[in-house]
Amino acid sequence: DGAFETIHVERGRPAFLAEHVERLDGGLSALRIPGPDGMGEIAAIIRELCERNGVETGAARITVTRGAGPRGLAFPADAAPTMTVALAPAPTRSEKLVRVLATERVRYSGAVENRFKAIGGYPQNMLALDDARRAGADDAFLINEHGRIVCATSSNIFLLGEGGAHTPPLS
């Protein structure tokens, strides 16, 4: 088990790093996983990955797991958390319109796994994306129990309007 964050990288620098680390820390706390060694070095690790791989713009994914342990659901007393940081170059931008399915799959507001990105916590998203693809769409929106759109299958939603960009609140 574990949590992860995917961070936009521009000119070798992670965007909104403090906010991403805060959400990752919150997820680890919810899962009762202590922060691994190296959490304070994430910016330097991402910069080094960018330099070594010649990536200016891309996405860095930080994944933290509880570490090795015996079979079963009980948390191992002696597990040592592990952290990996992976980097992918940004995909080529497309001006193509994206068709989005308004799915009826629900992400419940009070569920602990909705406050952070949990490893293995995406079956609703995976099924919604498959629903969309089967219907000839590119992606799908998920709703909460109040019928409000909360996210797409693997991305956030931003509406541009007066006062700038707006996104659904975590609540």
N, C-alpha and C positions, 0 to 999 in steps of 0.2 A: 504494500500500500504506500501511498505517497501523494504528493501534490506537485504541480508544475505551473510555470508561467511562460508565456511566449511574449517576447518583447521586440518591438520594431527597433531596428538599428539603422541609423542614418549617419553617414560619414564616420563609421566605426564607433559611434557612441549610442548606448541604449537610451531610448526615449522613456521618460516617466519611470526611471529605474526605482526611485524611492517608493512610488506607489505600488509598483509590481512586487518589490521585496516585502512591503507591508502586507499585501494580500497573501503572498506566499507564506510569510511568517504566521499570519492568521490561520491559514489552512493547516500548517504544520501543528500549530497549537490545538486546533480543533481535533486533529488526528492523534494528538499527544505524542508527536515526534519531536525530539529536541533538534534545534537547528544544527546543521553539520558544520564542520570546520570549513572555512573558506567563504562563508556567506558575505563577509565584508570585502572580499576580493572580486566580486562578480563583475564590476565595471572593468577592472584590469583584465580579467579573463576574457571578456567579450572583446575588448580592444585587441588583445593578443591574437585571438581567433580570427578577427577581421584582417589583421596585418599578415598573419601566416597564410591566409587563404585568399588574399586580395579581394575581400568583400567590402564594398563601400556601403551598400544598402541591402538589408536583409532582415532576418528574424532570428533571434537567439531564444533557445528554449532551455530553461533551467528546470531540471527534474530532481526532486529530493525524495528518496524512499526511506523507509524505516530501516532497511538493511536486512541481512540474512537472519533467518529464524526457523524454528521447527514448524512442521505442518500444523495447521489449525488456526483458529481465530484469536487466540490469546496473544497479547503483545509480549515478545521475548524480553526478558529482563536485561539481557546483555547485548542487545542489538546496537550496532553502530550505524547511524544514518549515512547514506551515500548521496553524493550530489554529482550530477553530470550537467555540462553546459554544451549544447550543440548549436551550430550556426548553419543557416541556409541562406543562399542569396535570394534577393527579392525576385518574385516571378515577373515576367514581362507584363507590363500593364496593357490592358485591353480597353478599348472604347466601346466594346460590345455591351449592349443592354443585357442585364441579367434577369432571368425569369425566376420569380420566387413563389413558392407554394405557401399558402397560409395553412399550416398544419393544425390539427387539433390536439397534438401531443402537448402535454402539460408539464411545465417545470414548476413545482410547488414552491411558493415564496419562502416558507419556513424551513425547507429542507437544508440541513447543514452543508451538503455538497454543492449547493448553489452559491455559497459565499466565496468559493475558491475553485480552482481547477484540480479536481481529484483524478488520480490515475484510476482508470476503470469506471469513472463516474459519468460516462457519456452514452449509455445505451439509447436514451430518448433521442439524443442528437443524431446518433448513427441511424436509427430507424427513420427519423424525420428526413434526413438526407436521402435515404433510400426511397422513401415515399415520393420525395420531390423528383428524383431521377426517373422513377417509374412513371411519373405523370408528365415527363418531358420538361421539367423545370431544372434550374441550376442549383437551387438551394431552397431552404425552407425557414420560415419563422416559427419559433416556439412561443407558446402563450403561458401565462400563469393561470391560477385558478379563478382569477377575476376576468379572464378573457383579454388581458393586455399583452401585447407583444413584448417579450423580454430579451430575445436574442435570435440570431440566426444559428445554424447548426455548428459553425466553427468561427464565428466572428461576432463582434459587437455591432450594435446599430447606432448610427448617429444621424440625426435629422438636422439639416442646416436651415436656419431661419433667422428671424430677428434675434439679436443678442448672441449669435454664434452657433456653435454646435451643441446639441442636446442628446443625451443618451438616457435610457431608463435607469432609475436609481437602483442601488443594490437591494433596497427594501422591496 
